[in-house]
Amino acid sequence: MPLPYVLLSAAVSLDGYLDDTGPERLLLSGPADFDRVDEVRASVDAVLIGAGTIRADNPRLLVYSAERRAARVASGRPEYPLKVTVSGSGELDPAAPFWHTGGAKALLTTDEGARRARALGIAADIVPLGDRIDWRAALEHLHDALGVERLMVEGGGTVHTQLLQQGLADELQLVLAPLLVGDPRAPRMFGPGAYQGGRLRLVETRRIEDVVLTRYLPTAPGTGRTVTAADRHWLALACELAELCPPSRTAFSVGAVVVASDGTELARGHSREGDDPVAHAEEAALAKTDPADPRLTGATVYSSLEPCARRASRPAPCARLILDAGVRRVVTAWREPDTFVADADGSGVLAAAGATVLVLPEYEERATAPNRHLTG
Ligand SMILES: NC(=O)c1ccc[n+]([C@@H]2O[C@H](COP(=O)([O-])OP(=O)(O)OC[C@H]3O[C@@H](n4cnc5c(N)ncnc54)[C@H](OP(=O)(O)O)[C@@H]3O)[C@@H](O)[C@H]2O)c1
């Protein structure tokens, strides 16, 4: 199921705290960064905070720039992004400014929390999600029922921690402020627990007055049939690689990436790469890996088109090469049409050998784009 693009945004002290323990909210960034946050808010469909942040900070969570609000309206969007909060208990102050400023509001809660929130008179679309809040279900609801394509999450630590640990965060926008809190009772951006093993990808650093904005993308593939935000990023990269292929009238243009379970890219490739006019993308990528690399057994292959099951140009089709490399997880955007091979079923070959194959149809259009001359 498609989910919103989830952007986690926060400012932290040099020692990693989101706030101190005083009664007032600790101001970590300055006017220029608050204006940047305002710009990001204006760009998204919804902003979300946890109930803890409403209780601690009493925020209004608005787009403050009149020009940005006008631009939203001019482009056919609501003046303000939807304001969303998450609360298991439903124990919220109905008089908080969060409910009485800006545009539409939604409260994602449990069945019990919904009863309490209704009894309290919370002025929002109250969405009961069962006995407990499952984040994937919550995000699906935002996407499917409320039309949220881009979601900015503005804390607090409990919410950020769960979204990152569950592989649901597409991007982190972290502002590092030059001050120290030093109080272990203060909230941290990320609490203890299981995170992805390897390194996130740094995509931007920007000085803004005396703070530094850093943007990171998670990199670790999901496990089994669970799709993470990183799975979508890698598949998008495979689709980009497909655009690099020398055009052909007799073969598809495909991109592929091999990624270890900790998010390390092991290799990438695309069709007809280098001087090889019949090279397939997965073949080209796997040829760059060391067959003895133990990371291959836990790796995921991302391929814009499902790996081939039969081919005329070489004895081993890509499904076989993937299995022989020890890879047991494949994410693809597009099932192979009958253009060159009837009933090609690389996914079936892989699955029959015990591999997990995931098809993310929301990327099919990008995968087919460099092949329009073949598929019409
Ligand atoms: N520096 C920054 O950029 C920044 C940004 C935002 C917040 N903050 C700070 O962060 C602190 C608040 O963080 P926090 O971790 O205490 O609170 P939080 O993450 O804002 O909210 C936690 C609350 O959200 C609800 N919740 C979250 N996940 C849930 C789940 N899976 N199921 C059910 N309910 C769930 C629960 O509400 P119920 O208790 O109602 O069940 C939980 O108590 C404040 O000090 C604030 O100032 C700083």
The ligand as a Gaussian input file, in Angstrom:
#p B3LYP/6-31G(d) Opt

LIG

0 1
 N       13.164000      20.307000      19.579000
 C       12.174000      19.971000      18.797000
 O       12.265000      20.136000      17.565000
 C       10.935000      19.366000      19.378000
 C        9.862000      19.049000      18.538000
 C        8.748000      18.446000      19.103000
 C        8.730000      18.136000      20.455000
 N        9.788000      18.459000      21.233000
 C        9.794000      18.120000      22.656000
 O        9.521000      16.737000      22.797000
 C        8.893000      16.542000      24.062000
 C        7.683000      15.650000      23.868000
 O        8.127000      14.399000      23.409000
 P        7.450000      13.074000      23.948000
 O        8.271000      11.937000      23.455000
 O        7.219000      13.208000      25.396000
 O        6.016000      13.095000      23.293000
 P        5.435000      12.928000      21.814000
 O        6.300000      12.037000      20.995000
 O        5.108000      14.264000      21.286000
 O        4.050000      12.217000      22.140000
 C        4.001000      10.984000      22.795000
 C        2.558000      10.614000      22.966000
 O        1.983000      10.347000      21.686000
 C        1.088000       9.261000      21.781000
 N        1.652000       8.142000      21.040000
 C        2.792000       8.119000      20.340000
 N        2.954000       6.918000      19.748000
 C        1.899000       6.179000      20.089000
 C        1.485000       4.847000      19.793000
 N        2.184000       4.034000      19.003000
 N        0.320000       4.404000      20.338000
 C       -0.412000       5.211000      21.117000
 N       -0.080000       6.488000      21.429000
 C        1.060000       6.957000      20.915000
 C        0.971000       8.944000      23.248000
 O       -0.083000       9.782000      23.708000
 P       -1.003000       9.474000      24.983000
 O       -0.116000       9.635000      26.161000
 O       -2.106000      10.479000      24.910000
 O       -1.497000       8.070000      24.833000
 C        2.317000       9.373000      23.783000
 O        2.325000       9.651000      25.151000
 C        8.528000      17.913000      24.591000
 O        9.436000      18.263000      25.601000
 C        8.720000      18.823000      23.399000
 O        9.131000      20.109000      23.761000
 C       10.868000      19.089000      20.728000

